[in-house]
Each structure stands twice: as C-alpha cells, then as structure tokens.
C-alpha cells in the first residue's frame, strides 16, 4: 500500500494559520493606545504649560542654556540684541516677563530656535542668507511669537509625554518602527500650525515696530530657494510659498504699507567676528 500524507483538518487542536492577521490587529491596537495617550496627555501637558509661571521656566532654562557660548560673535550678537530689544519692547504686553537675549552659534543650518526663559539662538548659516534688517527682525519676531503662544513649553511638554509613553510600554530605544512614523507625522502637522501662528504674530509685530511690512516677504522668498536645495531643514515648517501667500493676504487685508527694507550695516555675521 502506497503511503499518502494527509494534512490535519482544522480543529481546536490545529488552529487556522492567522499569525500575520493577529500581528496587524495587535499593531493597530497598540497604535491606537499610543495615539490616544499622546493626544490626551499631550493636550493636558499643553494646558499645564500655558499656566506655568515665568519663574518655573527660568528654573528649567539652565538645562538648555548652560552650554551656549555667549562669547561667540560678540559684534554680531550686539547688533542682533539691539534689533531684538526693539521688537521685545513693542511686543511687551503680549510676552512673558523675561529678559530676552539672543545668542549666535556657529552652524550651517538655516534656522533659529526659541529656548525657555527668553533665550533665542540664531545660527550663523541663517545670518549669512539675510539681506536686510527687516528680514532679520522678522526672524526674531517669529521667535518672539513662539514665546507669546508658549510653543516652546508646549513642545517640551509633548516631548516628555512621548518619552513617558515609550518608557511605560517598555520601548527603551523609542517607539517601534511601525508606530514612530505615524506619531512623527502628527507632531510635524502640529508644529507647522504653530509656525504659521508665529508668522502672523511676527508680521503684526513688524508693523508696530517698523511702521511697515517691507522685507518680510523677502525672507520667505529666501526660504523657498533654500527649501529646493535642502528640504529636510524645513520639514517642521509650513511650505514657504504658502507662508508668503498667507502673509501677503494679511498685509493686503490690514492695509500695511510696504516700504523699502532697511539695509544691514554689513554682511552678517560681521567680518570681525569670523
């Protein structure tokens, strides 16, 4: 008699092969849990951040500013501080009560960041691309907008929430690969909304401080050119063309005059600082 192997029919002892389906189902459950916790706890962290007194922010600022080189680019930093002081004075009623200070760091990245307690860091790569004081003022006014909206603390709060979630789920090295892209996409969208709000604040502040909106759109024309070369640098910012269109519409709606931009004293960073 010839032996013919037979496969066992499915029964309670031989389950159907559905490991892959179960894996995807569990992955979706885990993704839903992470998203739910991130949204709920992130929202709570934002609300708490909005209520934090300036003295608390000053207390935690040292963790971010201790390693900054305040002696770098002294002449350039002095000029930037003069522009920042002018803007901060015009925006005083809307800003937390900090001593706003600017620091210049040697880095090719075309960016500036707002750290806790009023410390603004501007990278030399950005300064090298600016062509007028109004463009520089728009950059600094934009960062002041983040302080007015408490964005820097909101971002810190959301970061702590995400760190707590990953630790609670046992992911010591961060979120798993199949979840991280989804959370990052959500975070980028949120950040772009903050950037757009800071743009609007900066435009209104520029009008108050300089009496016109000249030079503000030139900044985003420069950003657009840089986006084409290195798009990753602007991944957390709205599209520069959209930003120009949004601000141009606001300028027209508010009837803001656009006069000639004020030139820089010299190309930034100043030659004596290099």
QUIKAGI-V661288 format. One line per field, one symbol per residue. ss: DSSP state (H for helix, E for strand, - for the rest). phi: phi as a letter, one per 40 degrees, with the letter a starting at -180 (. if undefined). Layout:
BEGIN
ss=???
phi=???
END
This chain:
BEGIN
ss=----------E--E----HHHHHHHHHHHHHHHHHHHHHHHHHHHHHHHHH--HHHHHHHHHHHH--------HHHHHHHHHHHHHHHHHHHHH------EEEEE------EEEEHHHEEEEEHHHH-----HHHHHHHHHHHHHHHH--HHHHHHHHHHHHHHHHHH--------HHHHHHHHHHHHHHHHHHHHHHHHHHHHHHHHHH-----HHHHHHHHHHHHHH-HHHH-----HHHHHHHHHHHHHHH----------------HHH-
phi=.ccbcbccccaccbcccbcccccccccccccccccccccccccccccccccccdcccccccdcbbdccccccfcccccccccccccccccbdcbbccbccbbbbbcacccaabbcdggcbbbccccdcccbacccdcccccccccccccgcccccccccccccccccccgccbhccdcbddccccccccccccccccccccccccdcccbgabcgcccdcccdcccdccbcccbccbcdcccccccccccccccgccbccccccdacccddccc
END
